[in-house]
Each structure stands twice: as structure tokens, then as C-alpha cells.
Amino acid sequence: MATRKLTRRQAITAASAGALGTFVNWTFPSITINGTSQQKLAINGGEKVHTGTWPEWPVWDQAAEKNITEMLRTGRWWRGEGEHVEDFEKRYADLLGAKRCLATASGTTALITALKAVGVDAGDEVLVSPFTFIASYNVIFMNKALPVFVDSDPETFLMDPSRIEARITDRTTAIVPVHIYGLPVDMDKINAIAKKHNLKVVEDACQAWLGEYKGKKAGTLGDAGCFSFQNSKNLPAGEGGAIVSNNDALMDKCTSLHNCGRPFGSVPRTSAYPISGTNFRMQQFQALILMSQMNRIQKDADIRLANALYLDANLKDIPGITPAKLVDSNARSAYHLYALRYNSKEFNDVPKERFIRALAAEGIPCSGGYGPQNKDGLIEEQLSSKGYRRLFTEARLKQWREENVLPGNDKLCSEAVTFYQSILLGSRSDMEDIVKAIRKIWQNRDSLKA
Ligand SMILES: Cc1ncc(COP(=O)(O)O)c(C=O)c1O
């Protein structure tokens, strides 16, 4: 059966209009799962489905070299003497529709700064998603506050808003929703709870450049949003980060904090260093790399979206395979990773790790997502430290340990399977190979047991 192809523009329009169902039905032939042809799995010595290569990341644009060489020759490498970091901040704020942007040394330093700027202090509690990179909660420890995990909704891979209020105490100051893999959190619900309890919201949008929720970009929906530009990211510069916000006073404070506490804007000039800050500044060459990478970010995002929609449409009918669900029909993921859940029951109880190895053998690289980080060693190391035992009562720390039970997150960790963003920059035939390989593994699941 011939496949009618949508142009990229049509695909994006269909998706943004919430017309995924229509797009799915007339664009791609439905897959037959109960096919009769049994093939030997590559993991058992059969031929692999995908024999080609995958797009590499990051992609360098030689056109940027002239600007970088010129800047290097001036010796004005730090932001205090050059215009490039500021230029990047303006461009990034415009791209997201935010009033202000502050570039930082990394996503971690952006989060530390934003949390401090919204008022998180020693002895406070901050609600955070457990399905994330360690930095999301490590930055709470860095501010000498207590990260309190809110269970995940396995369907969306995100903080479950219905579980937030039970975790609020009189010490809670902020919520850190994480748009993990670029999947936007249900920010209306988070903001409503924050307003009701007078909490600040710092979005961890470190994986969510150009993700969208109800027409607004991820990272622009809370009090502040933080981004990472580390090398693997969809907008890479080796290292780098940014804070965005529409709140001038907050951004003035962030600017001051990240520049050793020097006065800036509304931060009063009562002394040379009126507030206690540190050096989290971005360098000029990072900004030039970022501006070069920004030339491709929208085009790449559109390709990833069209390919992800294809995968959503064609994987969902394979038993045991469930793509991540968006929280809203108008939400758009940034697809830092394409995420699905693997239900081993539908694969004769073959463990996820074996499924991942079988897919890799078919030429499809993927990985297993995050582990249950609420049980990570660094947490107990912090809770039992001298400082935390001074900041929190024994009863509170005991209660924290007792409540650190997250069944939704445990389920998610055991089922998540992810595909890295550059895979989604592949061709339509590459995407067909992903579907074919997963279908082949399901059809041949009897021969998959180790
Ligand atoms: C969700 C999340 N938060 C925070 C960070 C920290 O960013 P960085 O590595 O730039 O410090 C990352 C980076 O991987 C991340 O993925």
C-alpha cells in the first residue's frame, strides 16, 4: 500500500490544531501486528532491521567560525567586555516570547540561581519531580533546602499534580516541575496550586526548548524557567544555561546573584556587593555557538515533531507499547527524548533490559530512562549530614523517609524506554525501521527469552 506523505508544514499544522487523530488515520497505513512471517531476531543471529547510520549530534556550522575566531582574537572572552552573551539573551528571550533571559554557565547554575532568587532558603522545602536528572533536586540541596518528591504519573512521565497538595508543609516555598524529555507539565494545575498556597514555581525546562503548553513556551509559564545547553541538548554549546522570566525584579536579582552579587537594576547599590552571589556567568564563545545553533533549532524541532507523530501513530497499536501521553491536546513536546512505556506482560515477561538489547541488535539505539532517583545515595548522605540535622527536626526527617514511597514513579522507571533526540532527526524510512523492529520483536517474543 502506498503511503501518502504530508509536507512538514501540514504535519505541524495538523498537530498544533490538535488533529492528531486525523493525521494518523489518513497519512500512514495501519500496521498489521499479527503478521505470519516469523523472522529471526538480530539478537539471535538474524538480520537486523536497520542497517544504516543515525544522524550525529551536535552538528557544527562552519559559517560560525569567522565570528568565533574574530572574538577570540580580540581577547574579550568574558561577558563583561563583550556583546555576544547579551545578544544571545535577547534572541533567546524573543524565541520563547519571554520578557527577559539571563545566560548562565549551565542548567544547574541557572536552577541554583533561580531558586535562590525566588526566595528558597536554608531549612525550606521544595516540591520536585522524581523522574529527572539528579540536577533537578541537587540544586535544592545546594540551596540547603529539602527536596520533597511528588509522585509521577506514569502515563505522562511527569509530576502528578493531584499528588502535590498532600506534600505541602509550612516550610514549603516552591515547586520545581520538570518538563522531562521536553514533555510539558500541566502548568495550569501547578500554577493554581502554587497560587493557593503562596508558592513560587521554577520550571526545570532544561530539556524543553520550544516545548509548548496552551500556546506558550515551556519555561515561560512559572515565575522562572531554566534551560540547559549542555552538549547533548537540542540547543548545545558544550555547557551553558539560561533563566527566563517576565518578572523584572526577579531577573535583576538573578543577574546580580550570578555575577558575584554585584548590583544590577533594582538590586540596590548599597555597596559593591550588596547580596551574596557567585560566578555563574556564561562566556562569549558559548553565546556565539548558541547563536549559530539557534539557526537550526526550529527546523530540527519540526522534523522531530513530524517523526514523533509518526511513531505515536504507528507504535500505539503494538501490544505492550505505550507512547508518552501529552497533558493537553495542544501541548507540544520538545522531544529531547522520544519516550514510551514497555509492558513486559505483553512480551512474555521478557525484561525491559532484554527488550532494549534486542532493539539495539536490530540497529535501533535506545535506553531505559531514569532509575528511582528518590532512593539515590546522595539523598541519605545529605539528610544524615550535620547541616541537615541542624536544619530539620529528627521527626521531619523520619517522616520524609517514611513518605519517600512513589509507586507511580517506580512503575514509570521500570517501564520507560527512550530514544535520543538525534534519532528523531532521521528520515521517514528510519522511523519505519523503528516501528518494524519493535513489531518484529513483539511477533518473535517467544524467541526473546535470554
Ligand atoms: C532535567 C534536567 N535538569 C537540569 C539539568 C542540568 O543542566 P546542566 O547539565 O546544563 O547543568 C539537566 C541536564 O542534563 C537536565 O536534563
Ligand as a Chemical Component Dictionary entry (heavy atoms), coordinates in Angstrom:
data_LIG
# 
_chem_comp.id                   LIG 
_chem_comp.type                 NON-POLYMER 
_chem_comp.pdbx_formal_charge   0 
_chem_comp.three_letter_code    LIG 
# 
loop_
_chem_comp_atom.comp_id 
_chem_comp_atom.atom_id 
_chem_comp_atom.alt_atom_id 
_chem_comp_atom.type_symbol 
_chem_comp_atom.charge 
_chem_comp_atom.model_Cartn_x 
_chem_comp_atom.model_Cartn_y 
_chem_comp_atom.model_Cartn_z 
_chem_comp_atom.pdbx_ordinal 
LIG C1 C1 C 0 16.144 17.892 33.620 1  
LIG C2 C2 C 0 17.497 18.496 33.790 2  
LIG N1 N1 N 0 17.679 19.408 34.756 3  
LIG C3 C3 C 0 18.863 20.000 34.947 4  
LIG C4 C4 C 0 19.949 19.710 34.159 5  
LIG C5 C5 C 0 21.251 20.371 34.436 6  
LIG O1 O1 O 0 21.762 21.010 33.319 7  
LIG P1 P1 P 0 23.346 21.140 33.098 8  
LIG O2 O2 O 0 23.887 19.791 32.761 9  
LIG O3 O3 O 0 23.477 22.118 31.954 10 
LIG O4 O4 O 0 23.937 21.679 34.344 11 
LIG C6 C6 C 0 19.818 18.773 33.139 12 
LIG C7 C7 C 0 20.946 18.409 32.276 13 
LIG O5 O5 O 0 21.136 17.320 31.846 14 
LIG C8 C8 C 0 18.571 18.142 32.953 15 
LIG O6 O6 O 0 18.392 17.244 31.994 16 
# 
loop_
_chem_comp_bond.comp_id 
_chem_comp_bond.atom_id_1 
_chem_comp_bond.atom_id_2 
_chem_comp_bond.value_order 
_chem_comp_bond.pdbx_ordinal 
LIG C1 C2 SING 1  
LIG C2 N1 SING 2  
LIG C2 C8 DOUB 3  
LIG N1 C3 DOUB 4  
LIG C3 C4 SING 5  
LIG C4 C5 SING 6  
LIG C4 C6 DOUB 7  
LIG C5 O1 SING 8  
LIG O1 P1 SING 9  
LIG P1 O2 DOUB 10 
LIG P1 O3 SING 11 
LIG P1 O4 SING 12 
LIG C6 C7 SING 13 
LIG C6 C8 SING 14 
LIG C7 O5 DOUB 15 
LIG C8 O6 SING 16 
# 
